[in-house]
């Protein structure tokens, strides 16, 4: 089916900058991409693209390097610039593992709740003009990687570790939300988490996929006080690890449901484990509609990208925008689309295990060997979309490898497009290294 699209107002295009802190290396991605010193240049790129609304992180790990001592000087400089120049930031208080190093057990640390609330309150009192905020970026995905997969600190594993982290973190986030209702009464809480859907290639894989399709809602449902079905497979799995603790957490509130969507948000499971993306991906419009029907909240695509040539990125932007227009045509209240990040990121090829400054080819603007920001067909499509151009008017470039194979399952959803050859000279940074797969594993997939 050809998506309808074009039946509502043009979707707002939103900017975003990657900042995740790597506690083991005492570095963050602002620093490895030099955004910490080139932020004026980067914001000017956004402005010239016609974009004023952006996800922007506040770096708690740098603001409170000594416990109880806040240094807001660098944050003041950037946020005051945003405010004075007409930008509309969605402030991100904690992006993945971006907590101070003195929280030695990270999200498992008994001090986390009190420390986080102290920091969140100090921020709100200092910047009362903020209109949108994300209290904790990707609670499900972050705590899953920290607590279930042992990929990020504190390196816990299995459902026990995952539930323990949810119980340690979510009450503080809910309390911060209640505080912000008082301190920032006109501002909106944008909850941001992964937009998932999973499939199975055999009976055991489908059983796991069914459980994972329930599990994707676990953090948000717990935060909203909705609990989970104790008689489901997920409920039975949670019982021996104290999952009932999630049924009595203090409830929080959200105003906008932010959905982070990548091809690897759709896994396929079988007897030998899981792989991403699934060979039979559900159209993004259908996924958005699932979340809309479940929660009835205004939605926003708060992250998307694809690792590849700049022309591959432009094509993925066309796909995501087209699917969002389709969801909008079905009646979903959809506020905008954020390509994340604006400039290439670094070190996500190892999921931040290593800190090598390895440039990940995902940005609107690509980084060369000297970290200079470069334009491309992607930045052209991005600016066109920001100017109100519909997805049907954006170019579809023939996909290069490994993206063509990576997105093979999506080809049927793109079959109505008129494809064109990408410009040979417009590829982006370090192209041979796009063959590097993200080192992601999913345990207990059986």
N, C-alpha and C positions, 0 to 999 in steps of 0.2 A: 504494500500500500504506500502510495506517495503521501508523505505528510502534507497537511493542508497549509499551516503556517500563514503568517501575514494577516490574521484575522483580528489581532489586537494591536495595541500600541507597540512600537518597537521596544525591545527589551533593553534595559540599561546595561551597558558594559562597565564592569567594575575592575579596578586594579588591585594588585596585592604584591607584597614583598615577603620573601622567605627569610626567616630569622632563627631557626631552631638552634639551640645551644647544645653543645656536645660536652657534658660535664667532664668526661675522661680526658678531654683535650683542652679544656678551658678556652674554647673558640666557638663562635656562632657564625651562621651563614651571612649575616650582615657583614661580618669581618672578612670572611673568605671571598666574598664577592665585591668587597670594598663599598658596599652601600653605606656603611657607617661613616665614610668620609665623602662619598659621592652622592649622598641622598638628594641634594639640590638638583643635580644633573638628572637623577632618576625621576624625581617628581616633575621636572620640566618635560621629560619624555612623555609622561602621562598627560600633562596639561596640553602638549602639542597634539596628542591623540584625541583630545576632546573629552577627557575623563577627569571627573572631580571626586567621585565616590571610590573609596578604596579600603581594603582590609589592611590595617597597619598595626604591627605588633609593638608592645611595650616590653622592654627587656628587663624583667624582674631580676634576672641573674646578674645584670650590671648595675641596676639601681640600688640593690641591697646586697652588695658584696660582703659587707660585714653585718651580722645579724642585728636588726633593729636600727641600723644607720642607713638612711635613704639619701642617695645622690641623684637628684632630678635634673641636673644641669643639661646633660645631653638630650634628655627627653623633652625638657622645656623648649630647647632650641628647635627641634623638629616639629613638635606638636603646635607650638605657637606659629611656626611658619605655615603649617597646614591650615590652622584656623584663620590666619590673616590673609591667606591667598585663596580662600573660597573652596578648599578641599573639604570633603565630608567623610572623615575616617570612621570605619567600623573598628574600634580599638580592640585588639586581641591581647588579653592580659597574660595568658600562659599558652605558649605555642609548643606543643609536645614537651620535651624534657627541659624546657627553659625555666628552671628553678635555680635558686642560689646553691652553690656547691656545699655550703655548710648544712644543707638538708641532706645529710650523708646517705640516707636511705630513700631519697627521692620521694615518690608518691606513697611509699610505705612508711615514711618517717612519722612518728607520733606527733612531731611538732608541725606537720604540714598544715593542718586546718587552721590553727591559730596564726601561723606565719602568713598564710595566704590571705586570711581575712584582714590582718593588719595592713598588708600591702594593698589589697583591693580598696579598703577604706581610704587610705592615704591618697591613692590615685584619684578616686572620685571627688574628694575634697579639694584636690589641687586643680582638677580640670572639670569644673561644673558645666562647661559648655558642650561636653561630649553628647552626641545624639544617638549613637549606636555603639554597642559593645558586645564582645564575645568573652564570657567569663572564663572559659576553659576550652581551648581548641580541641576538637575531636576526642571527647572523653572516651567513647567506645574504642576507637582505633588506638589512641595513645596508651590507654591502660591495658588493652589487649596485647600490644607489643611489649609493654613493660611487665605485665603480670601473668600473661598466658603463654607467650612465645619466648620469653627470656632473651629478647633481642635488644631491648633497651634496659637501663637500670631501673629498678633494682634487680632485674634478671630473675623474676619469679616465673613459675611455669604451671600450666594446667588451670582448671577452673577454680581451684582453691585460691591460687595466687591472684587470679583475675577478680574474683569476688572480694577478696580482702582489700584490693586497691580501690574498687568501686565504693566499698563501705567507708574507706578512709578519706576519699576525695569528695564524693557527691554531696554529703551533708554540708561541707564547707562552701561548695559552689551554690547550693540552695540558700544558705545563709547570706552569702554575698549578694545573691539576687534580691533577697528581701531588703537588704541594706541599700542597694541601688535604687529600689522603688522609692525609698525615702530621700536619698541624696541626689538622684538624677531622675526625678519623677517624669520628665518628658522624654527620656531616652528609652530605646528599645533593646531588648536582649536578643541577639542573633545567636541561636544555638547552631553550632557547626559540627557535623560529623559525616562519616562516610555514607554514601548512597549505594547500598549493596543489593545483590541478588545472586543466588547460587543454583547450580544444577548438578545432577548426578548422571553418571554414565552406566551405572548398574544399580542393583537393588540396595546394596550397602552404601554406595555413594549417594543415592537419592535420599536415603534415611539421614545421612549426615547433612546433605544440602537442606533438607526440610528443617532440621534442627538449627542450622546456621541462618536460615531465613527467619527463624524466630529470634535467634540470638542477636541479630543485627539491631533489634529494637530494645535490647535489654537495658542499656544505660539510660536512654531517653525515657523509657517507660518507668524505670526506677526513679528517675529524677522528677517525673511528673506525678508520682504516686499511683501509677497504674498497675504496678506489679507485673506478674507473669502467670501463665497457666501452669499451676503446679502439677497437673495431670499430663502435660505434654512431655515429649522426649526431653526437651530442654529442662523442664521442671523436674523430671526424674533425675537428670544428670546433676542438677544443682542441689538436690536434697542432701546428699552426703557431705557437701562442702559448705553447708550453712547458708545456702541460697536464700533461705527465708529471711535473712537479715535485710535483703533488698526490698522486702515487702513492707517494712516499717520505717523507711528513711523519710526525713522531712521533705515535703513536696516543694518543688520550685516552680517557676513560671518562665515561659519564653514567649516572644512576640513574633519572631521570624524563624522558620526552619531552614537552616543552611545545609545544603547537600553537596558534599565533595565527591565528584564523580571522575573516575579513571577507568580505563579498560580493565585494570587489575582489580576493580571492585566486584567483578563477576568471576567467581571461581567455579570450576567443575571438579567434582569429587568422584573417586572410584576406589577400588580395593587397594590401590597402591598409593593413595594420597590425593592431594589436590594440585591443580594447575590453573593458571590464569593467563589470559582471559578464557572463559568458557568458549567452546567452539560454536555455541548456540546462544549468543547474548540476547537478552531481552532488550528491546529498544529503550533508550533512555526515557522517552516520553512515558512509557508504561511504568518505569520505575518511579518517576516523579509522581505519577498519578497514584501509585500505591501509598506513598508517604502522605500525599494530600488527602486521600480518602481515610487514612488511619488517624491523622492528627487534625485535619481541617485548619491548618495554619498557613499563612502566606509563606511561599517557598522562594528560595534563591539558590542558584548554583554558585557555591562559595569557593570551589576550586575545580579546575580541570586542566589537563595538559596531556601531551603525548611526547615521549622521548624519541626525537628523530630530526630529520632535516626541517628547515624552516618551512618548506612547502608542505611537508607532512603535518606540521602544526597548523598551518592555515587550513588544511583540509579537515583536520579534527575540529577546529573552531567552527567550520561550516556545519559539520555533523551535529555538534552539541547545540549550536544556535538553532538549527532546523528542528531538532527534537524538542527544544524548549518552546519554540513557536507552536509546535503541534500540541504540547501539553497546555499551553495557553489557550489554544483554540478549543480544547476540551473543557475549558472552564477553570483550570487551575490558576490561582492567583500567584503569579510568578514575577518576582521583582527585578531580577537581573541575572547576569552571567559574569562570573569572575574567572578570567584566565589567570592561573597562579603558577609561577610568579611572573612579574613584568620583565625581569632580566633573568637569564639563566641562573640556575641554582648550582650548588656544589655538593659532592660527596654522597648523594642519594643512591649512587650505584651500589654502595655498601650499606645502605640504610643507616648512614652516619656512624658506622662502627669505626671507620677510618676517617681521618681528617687530613686529606692530601690536596685539597683545592681542586679536585677533579671536577671539571665543568660538566654539568648535566645539561644536554641540549633540549631544554623545555620552555625557554622564555619567549616572550613577545619579541624582545631584543636579545640578540645573541652576543656572547662575550668572546672576544678574540684572545689570543695568547697573553695580551697585556691588560686584559679585563676591560678593554674599551667596548662600549655599547654600540652594536651595529644594527642597522635597519635591514629589512628583508621583505619578502612577500608576506610573511606573517604579520609584521608590524603594519603593513599596508592594509591587510584584511581587518586587522584589529581596529584600526582607525576608521575604516569604512563602517564597520559594525557599530562603533561608538557614535558615528554620525547618523545612524538610523537605517543603514542599508540592511535589507532583509537577507536571510541566508541564501535564498534562491538566486541572488545577484552576486554572491561571493564565488570565487573560482574554486574548482575542485581539481587538485593536482594529482597526477598518478603517483601512488605511494611508492617510496623506495624501501629497500630492505634495511633493517629487519622489520620495519613497521608494516609493510605489505603482508607479511606472514603473520605478524602479531595481531593484525586487525582483520584477518581473513573472514572471521565469522560475521563481521559487520558489512561485508560487501553487498549482501542482498538488500540491506537497508539503504545502501547508497546507489543502487542499480539505476535509478532514474536520473542520475547526474550526467552532465556533459563534462567528460574528463579532458584535461589538457596536460601537456608536458611541462614539468617544472623548469625554471631557468637553471642552466647548468652551473652558473657562477654563484648561485644564491642558496648555499647549503647550510651555513651555520658553522659552529665551532666543533673541532675535533670529531669529525664525522665517523672515522673508523671505530671510535669507541662507543658509538651507539649500539654496537653489537653486544656490549656488556649488559647482561641481565641483572636486574635488581636481585640481591641475594636474600630473597624472602622465602621463608618456609612456614608451613602451617602444621603444627603438631596435632596429634590425636585425631587426625582425619582418617577415620577408618570405620 
